[in-house]
């Protein structure tokens, strides 16, 4: 009876946060209650978020007034932000994190890229306070006290240090020419990519000349758009796990400021790798535990889609945010800012629907769109493997 009572007490210490995984398996969203217990906010969960962010429009809606200013360094460089200091972040009706500083920013650029419109971004605020288990079999985040005894069977333990509040540990990647490179990466689940190599590491090892065939694509962050080169590699090793896949990709930064310009690290490991594991994050003892989940053996996606897409602000339209140059799509006149009406006569308000249609190798595709002069046009071309 006493043992049963102890077990009940132990389980009662667990906080459960259900999460929603995006359709492309690259993003986690969690809904957290507000202090009034009537309203709730949707947060994008990001292990790379050393700072908690809240959209300015959400702050205005709930009359949350900033009472401080701070300088934050992100992917796009340094910027001055308004801050709400000493706030409570509620995890459920009974548990909250005290004395949290929340930075206000315009998240509209990021919201355009995701299937769900979110109010804020959260990571370290939770991870610094709780031993955190992220389980993709139940789509639940479990929060424990740091002295809680968990079952680590089947998990690979990786020790880490912090870099700007984000876990940092070494990995090794191997090029197609069998050259291997090692260095520290940031464990950044908010980056929807496989591996991003920082500009200094790329230039030091002359990697663009060694990677072979590559394309140039663009990506949005909080404040601007940056260009990356992307190619294919042979393998990535982290801890005792090695990924080998014919479509295993690597991106190379070109930033001259911000996180991707840092000489202290190799680069960033993103959610295309991270979310293939069930994860336990122990920030107190600086250990990450990784255990393969049902996504682990999922093939890495062949790069066929020549378009990047985003939602309009009212989310009623899907807009081209980028076109890879020298592709059939580019040659046919598709450009940034054009509005998609249909793909293969299918009309959708979901980016993922169009992405699936645009990622079919050797298939012909018909795209109906509105150009910048508000003229309706149609193009037809064959989709080809880009790398």
DANORCOR-V712562 format. One record per residue. N is the residue number from 1. RES is the residue in one small letter. OMEGA is omega in degrees with one decimal (none if undefined). NEAR is the number of other C-alpha atoms within 10 Angstrom. Layout:
BEGIN
n->N res->RES omega->OMEGA near->NEAR
n->N res->RES omega->OMEGA near->NEAR
END
This chain:
BEGIN
n->1 res->x omega->179.5 near->6
n->2 res->x omega->178.6 near->7
n->3 res->x omega->178.7 near->8
n->4 res->x omega->179.3 near->9
n->5 res->x omega->178.1 near->10
n->6 res->x omega->-179.9 near->11
n->7 res->x omega->178.9 near->11
n->8 res->x omega->178.3 near->11
n->9 res->x omega->-178.9 near->11
n->10 res->x omega->-178.6 near->13
n->11 res->x omega->-179.4 near->11
n->12 res->x omega->-179.5 near->10
n->13 res->x omega->-177.2 near->12
n->14 res->x omega->174.2 near->17
n->15 res->x omega->-179.1 near->19
n->16 res->x omega->176.3 near->14
n->17 res->x omega->175.0 near->16
n->18 res->x omega->177.2 near->18
n->19 res->x omega->175.2 near->22
n->20 res->x omega->176.4 near->16
n->21 res->x omega->-179.3 near->16
n->22 res->x omega->-176.3 near->14
n->23 res->x omega->178.0 near->12
n->24 res->x omega->177.0 near->11
n->25 res->x omega->-175.7 near->14
n->26 res->x omega->-175.4 near->19
n->27 res->x omega->176.8 near->23
n->28 res->x omega->175.9 near->19
n->29 res->x omega->177.1 near->21
n->30 res->x omega->179.5 near->20
n->31 res->x omega->-178.7 near->19
n->32 res->x omega->-179.2 near->20
n->33 res->x omega->172.2 near->17
n->34 res->x omega->-175.6 near->18
n->35 res->x omega->180.0 near->16
n->36 res->x omega->177.6 near->9
n->37 res->x omega->178.3 near->12
n->38 res->x omega->-178.0 near->8
n->39 res->x omega->175.8 near->10
n->40 res->x omega->179.6 near->15
n->41 res->x omega->177.4 near->14
n->42 res->x omega->-179.3 near->18
n->43 res->x omega->168.9 near->23
n->44 res->x omega->-178.5 near->24
n->45 res->x omega->-170.6 near->22
n->46 res->x omega->176.9 near->23
n->47 res->x omega->177.6 near->24
n->48 res->x omega->-179.5 near->23
n->49 res->x omega->175.5 near->21
n->50 res->x omega->179.7 near->21
n->51 res->x omega->174.4 near->19
n->52 res->x omega->-178.7 near->22
n->53 res->x omega->174.2 near->23
n->54 res->x omega->180.0 near->23
n->55 res->x omega->-178.9 near->20
n->56 res->x omega->-179.7 near->20
n->57 res->x omega->177.2 near->16
n->58 res->x omega->178.4 near->18
n->59 res->x omega->178.5 near->16
n->60 res->x omega->-178.6 near->10
n->61 res->x omega->-177.6 near->9
n->62 res->x omega->175.7 near->10
n->63 res->x omega->177.2 near->9
n->64 res->x omega->-173.5 near->13
n->65 res->x omega->177.7 near->14
n->66 res->x omega->179.8 near->16
n->67 res->x omega->-179.4 near->10
n->68 res->x omega->173.1 near->13
n->69 res->x omega->179.3 near->14
n->70 res->x omega->177.1 near->10
n->71 res->x omega->-178.4 near->12
n->72 res->x omega->175.6 near->14
n->73 res->x omega->178.7 near->13
n->74 res->x omega->-178.0 near->17
n->75 res->x omega->-177.6 near->18
n->76 res->x omega->-180.0 near->20
n->77 res->x omega->-176.3 near->17
n->78 res->x omega->-178.7 near->14
n->79 res->x omega->177.0 near->11
n->80 res->x omega->-177.0 near->12
n->81 res->x omega->168.4 near->15
n->82 res->x omega->-174.8 near->17
n->83 res->x omega->166.8 near->21
n->84 res->x omega->-176.3 near->19
n->85 res->x omega->175.9 near->16
n->86 res->x omega->179.0 near->13
n->87 res->x omega->171.7 near->14
n->88 res->x omega->172.8 near->16
n->89 res->x omega->-179.1 near->21
n->90 res->x omega->177.5 near->18
n->91 res->x omega->171.2 near->20
n->92 res->x omega->-176.0 near->17
n->93 res->x omega->-173.4 near->13
n->94 res->x omega->-173.8 near->8
n->95 res->x omega->178.6 near->11
n->96 res->x omega->176.9 near->17
n->97 res->x omega->-176.4 near->15
n->98 res->x omega->169.7 near->13
n->99 res->x omega->179.1 near->12
n->100 res->x omega->175.7 near->15
n->101 res->x omega->-177.1 near->18
n->102 res->x omega->-179.0 near->26
n->103 res->x omega->178.7 near->25
n->104 res->x omega->178.9 near->23
n->105 res->x omega->175.2 near->20
n->106 res->x omega->-176.7 near->17
n->107 res->x omega->-174.9 near->22
n->108 res->x omega->179.6 near->17
n->109 res->x omega->179.7 near->18
n->110 res->x omega->-178.4 near->16
n->111 res->x omega->179.4 near->22
n->112 res->x omega->-172.9 near->21
n->113 res->x omega->-170.7 near->19
n->114 res->x omega->-176.9 near->19
n->115 res->x omega->178.7 near->18
n->116 res->x omega->177.3 near->16
n->117 res->x omega->-175.8 near->19
n->118 res->x omega->-176.1 near->21
n->119 res->x omega->-175.6 near->22
n->120 res->x omega->179.1 near->24
n->121 res->x omega->-176.9 near->25
n->122 res->x omega->178.5 near->24
n->123 res->x omega->-174.2 near->23
n->124 res->x omega->179.8 near->20
n->125 res->x omega->176.9 near->20
n->126 res->x omega->-171.6 near->18
n->127 res->x omega->178.0 near->18
n->128 res->x omega->-174.7 near->16
n->129 res->x omega->-172.8 near->17
n->130 res->x omega->164.7 near->23
n->131 res->x omega->-166.5 near->22
n->132 res->x omega->176.4 near->23
n->133 res->x omega->178.5 near->21
n->134 res->x omega->-172.9 near->21
n->135 res->x omega->-177.6 near->19
n->136 res->x omega->174.6 near->20
n->137 res->x omega->179.7 near->10
n->138 res->x omega->-174.8 near->9
n->139 res->x omega->-178.3 near->15
n->140 res->x omega->172.0 near->18
n->141 res->x omega->-179.7 near->19
n->142 res->x omega->-178.7 near->17
n->143 res->x omega->-178.2 near->23
n->144 res->x omega->167.8 near->21
n->145 res->x omega->-174.3 near->13
n->146 res->x omega->179.4 near->16
n->147 res->x omega->179.2 near->9
n->148 res->x omega->178.6 near->12
n->149 res->x omega->-179.0 near->9
n->150 res->x omega->176.5 near->11
n->151 res->x omega->-177.7 near->6
n->152 res->x omega->-179.4 near->12
n->153 res->x omega->178.3 near->8
n->154 res->x omega->-179.9 near->10
n->155 res->x omega->173.2 near->16
n->156 res->x omega->-176.6 near->17
n->157 res->x omega->178.1 near->15
n->158 res->x omega->177.0 near->16
n->159 res->x omega->180.0 near->15
n->160 res->x omega->168.5 near->21
n->161 res->x omega->179.5 near->16
n->162 res->x omega->171.2 near->13
n->163 res->x omega->-176.3 near->16
n->164 res->x omega->176.4 near->14
n->165 res->x omega->-178.0 near->17
n->166 res->x omega->178.2 near->20
n->167 res->x omega->-178.9 near->24
n->168 res->x omega->176.8 near->23
n->169 res->x omega->-174.2 near->22
n->170 res->x omega->170.2 near->17
n->171 res->x omega->174.7 near->18
n->172 res->x omega->172.0 near->17
n->173 res->x omega->-177.2 near->20
n->174 res->x omega->177.8 near->18
n->175 res->x omega->177.4 near->19
n->176 res->x omega->179.2 near->14
n->177 res->x omega->176.3 near->11
n->178 res->x omega->172.0 near->11
n->179 res->x omega->-178.9 near->12
n->180 res->x omega->179.1 near->13
n->181 res->x omega->-178.6 near->15
n->182 res->x omega->177.0 near->13
n->183 res->x omega->-178.4 near->16
n->184 res->x omega->174.7 near->20
n->185 res->x omega->169.4 near->27
n->186 res->x omega->-179.1 near->27
n->187 res->x omega->-165.0 near->25
n->188 res->x omega->-177.0 near->23
n->189 res->x omega->177.4 near->25
n->190 res->x omega->178.2 near->22
n->191 res->x omega->-176.4 near->21
n->192 res->x omega->-176.9 near->18
n->193 res->x omega->179.5 near->19
n->194 res->x omega->178.9 near->19
n->195 res->x omega->176.5 near->26
n->196 res->x omega->179.6 near->24
n->197 res->x omega->-179.6 near->25
n->198 res->x omega->-178.6 near->25
n->199 res->x omega->-178.6 near->22
n->200 res->x omega->179.7 near->21
n->201 res->x omega->177.8 near->22
n->202 res->x omega->-176.0 near->19
n->203 res->x omega->-179.4 near->15
n->204 res->x omega->-175.9 near->9
n->205 res->x omega->175.6 near->11
n->206 res->x omega->-169.9 near->11
n->207 res->x omega->-179.2 near->15
n->208 res->x omega->179.3 near->16
n->209 res->x omega->-174.6 near->11
n->210 res->x omega->-172.1 near->13
n->211 res->x omega->-179.0 near->18
n->212 res->x omega->-177.2 near->15
n->213 res->x omega->-178.3 near->12
n->214 res->x omega->175.4 near->17
n->215 res->x omega->174.6 near->15
n->216 res->x omega->177.5 near->15
n->217 res->x omega->-177.5 near->18
n->218 res->x omega->-179.8 near->14
n->219 res->x omega->177.9 near->14
n->220 res->x omega->166.7 near->16
n->221 res->x omega->-175.0 near->14
n->222 res->x omega->-169.9 near->16
n->223 res->x omega->-177.9 near->17
n->224 res->x omega->177.3 near->11
n->225 res->x omega->179.4 near->13
n->226 res->x omega->-179.7 near->15
n->227 res->x omega->177.5 near->15
n->228 res->x omega->167.1 near->18
n->229 res->x omega->-178.7 near->17
n->230 res->x omega->176.2 near->23
n->231 res->x omega->179.2 near->23
n->232 res->x omega->179.3 near->21
n->233 res->x omega->-177.2 near->22
n->234 res->x omega->-174.3 near->20
n->235 res->x omega->170.3 near->20
n->236 res->x omega->178.1 near->24
n->237 res->x omega->171.3 near->15
n->238 res->x omega->-173.2 near->18
n->239 res->x omega->179.9 near->15
n->240 res->x omega->-177.2 near->9
n->241 res->x omega->175.4 near->12
n->242 res->x omega->175.1 near->13
n->243 res->x omega->172.3 near->15
n->244 res->x omega->-179.4 near->15
n->245 res->x omega->-176.7 near->17
n->246 res->x omega->179.5 near->13
n->247 res->x omega->178.4 near->16
n->248 res->x omega->-172.1 near->21
n->249 res->x omega->177.3 near->24
n->250 res->x omega->178.0 near->24
n->251 res->x omega->-179.5 near->25
n->252 res->x omega->-178.5 near->23
n->253 res->x omega->173.8 near->21
n->254 res->x omega->-175.8 near->18
n->255 res->x omega->175.8 near->19
n->256 res->x omega->175.4 near->14
n->257 res->x omega->-178.7 near->15
n->258 res->x omega->-174.3 near->14
n->259 res->x omega->-175.2 near->22
n->260 res->x omega->175.7 near->26
n->261 res->x omega->-176.3 near->22
n->262 res->x omega->176.6 near->16
n->263 res->x omega->-175.4 near->13
n->264 res->x omega->-175.3 near->15
n->265 res->x omega->173.7 near->21
n->266 res->x omega->-178.4 near->27
n->267 res->x omega->-172.9 near->30
n->268 res->x omega->170.8 near->24
n->269 res->x omega->-173.0 near->28
n->270 res->x omega->-171.6 near->23
n->271 res->x omega->177.8 near->24
n->272 res->x omega->171.6 near->23
n->273 res->x omega->-170.7 near->21
n->274 res->x omega->-173.0 near->22
n->275 res->x omega->169.8 near->24
n->276 res->x omega->-179.0 near->20
n->277 res->x omega->156.5 near->20
n->278 res->x omega->-167.4 near->21
n->279 res->x omega->167.5 near->22
n->280 res->x omega->-178.6 near->24
n->281 res->x omega->179.9 near->22
n->282 res->x omega->-176.2 near->21
n->283 res->x omega->-179.3 near->22
n->284 res->x omega->-178.1 near->13
n->285 res->x omega->176.2 near->12
n->286 res->x omega->174.9 near->14
n->287 res->x omega->170.5 near->17
n->288 res->x omega->178.5 near->21
n->289 res->x omega->-176.4 near->20
n->290 res->x omega->178.7 near->25
n->291 res->x omega->-177.2 near->18
n->292 res->x omega->176.6 near->18
n->293 res->x omega->-174.8 near->16
n->294 res->x omega->178.0 near->12
n->295 res->x omega->-169.9 near->16
n->296 res->x omega->-175.2 near->17
n->297 res->x omega->177.4 near->11
n->298 res->x omega->-179.3 near->10
n->299 res->x omega->170.7 near->12
n->300 res->x omega->-171.4 near->17
n->301 res->x omega->173.7 near->13
n->302 res->x omega->-179.0 near->16
n->303 res->x omega->179.7 near->20
n->304 res->x omega->-176.2 near->18
n->305 res->x omega->-178.7 near->22
n->306 res->x omega->-174.0 near->23
n->307 res->x omega->164.6 near->23
n->308 res->x omega->-175.4 near->18
n->309 res->x omega->176.0 near->23
n->310 res->x omega->176.3 near->23
n->311 res->x omega->168.9 near->24
n->312 res->x omega->-175.7 near->17
n->313 res->x omega->178.2 near->13
n->314 res->x omega->176.3 near->7
n->315 res->x omega->178.0 near->16
n->316 res->x omega->-179.3 near->11
n->317 res->x omega->174.0 near->16
n->318 res->x omega->-170.3 near->25
n->319 res->x omega->174.4 near->24
n->320 res->x omega->178.8 near->19
n->321 res->x omega->178.0 near->21
n->322 res->x omega->176.6 near->20
n->323 res->x omega->178.6 near->22
n->324 res->x omega->-177.3 near->20
n->325 res->x omega->178.8 near->16
n->326 res->x omega->173.0 near->12
n->327 res->x omega->177.8 near->21
n->328 res->x omega->179.4 near->18
n->329 res->x omega->-179.6 near->22
n->330 res->x omega->-179.0 near->15
n->331 res->x omega->179.9 near->12
n->332 res->x omega->173.7 near->12
n->333 res->x omega->177.4 near->12
n->334 res->x omega->-175.5 near->25
n->335 res->x omega->176.3 near->20
n->336 res->x omega->176.7 near->15
n->337 res->x omega->177.8 near->16
n->338 res->x omega->-174.8 near->20
n->339 res->x omega->-178.5 near->24
n->340 res->x omega->174.7 near->23
n->341 res->x omega->178.3 near->20
n->342 res->x omega->172.3 near->17
n->343 res->x omega->-175.7 near->21
n->344 res->x omega->179.0 near->14
n->345 res->x omega->175.8 near->11
n->346 res->x omega->177.4 near->13
n->347 res->x omega->-177.7 near->13
n->348 res->x omega->171.7 near->16
n->349 res->x omega->179.2 near->16
n->350 res->x omega->178.1 near->16
n->351 res->x omega->-176.1 near->19
n->352 res->x omega->177.4 near->16
n->353 res->x omega->178.6 near->14
n->354 res->x omega->-179.6 near->22
n->355 res->x omega->179.1 near->18
n->356 res->x omega->178.6 near->10
n->357 res->x omega->-176.3 near->18
n->358 res->x omega->-177.6 near->24
n->359 res->x omega->-179.0 near->20
n->360 res->x omega->-176.1 near->18
n->361 res->x omega->175.6 near->16
n->362 res->x omega->176.2 near->12
n->363 res->x omega->174.0 near->12
n->364 res->x omega->-176.5 near->14
n->365 res->x omega->177.3 near->19
n->366 res->x omega->-179.1 near->17
n->367 res->x omega->174.8 near->20
n->368 res->x omega->-173.3 near->20
n->369 res->x omega->174.3 near->22
n->370 res->x omega->-178.4 near->16
n->371 res->x omega->-175.3 near->17
n->372 res->x omega->176.7 near->12
n->373 res->x omega->179.9 near->7
n->374 res->x omega->175.1 near->10
n->375 res->x omega->177.9 near->8
n->376 res->x omega->-179.0 near->14
n->377 res->x omega->178.3 near->14
n->378 res->x omega->174.6 near->16
n->379 res->x omega->178.3 near->15
n->380 res->x omega->179.1 near->15
n->381 res->x omega->-179.3 near->16
n->382 res->x omega->178.2 near->15
n->383 res->x omega->-178.2 near->21
n->384 res->x omega->174.0 near->19
n->385 res->x omega->-172.5 near->14
n->386 res->x omega->179.4 near->17
n->387 res->x omega->none near->15
END
